[in-house]
Amino acid sequence: MTQAAQAYAKVAQKVATPREMEADKLMYAAQQLALIRDNWDAKQFELGPALLNNRKLWSVLMASVTRPENPLPAALRQNVANIGIFVMKQTVAMMDDPKPEKLGSLININRELAAGLLGRA
């Protein structure tokens, strides 16, 4: 990474809101999975690390929304937790039987939640 890019990344982290950072991480994970899906023969070896990254991200999101002090409405918190459970199940299914077409739901969920966090949904 160039010095200018590194400097920009540091500034962006300081001025980004938590919602924007969460959305960025969701979009990054979706992009990783989409690249693997779209270039399966050349990239399928990257599936394990990409799924691990996505699973870690969703573990953090699920832990956050299930905390009693989380300010989101209870129904929304429950919806995010339910989506997280689905993501975890899909991840296990993908690990058991890897096929590129199975990545679509994980990619779409991440993109849709990111859009919602950014107010674009």
Secondary structure, 3 states (H helix, E strand, C coil): CCHHHHHHHHHHHHHCCHHHHHHHHHHHHHHHHHHHHHCHHHHHHHHHHHHHHHHHHHHHHHHHHCCCCCCCCHHHHHHHHHHHHHHHHHHHHHHHCCCHHHHHHHHHHHHHHHHHHCCCC
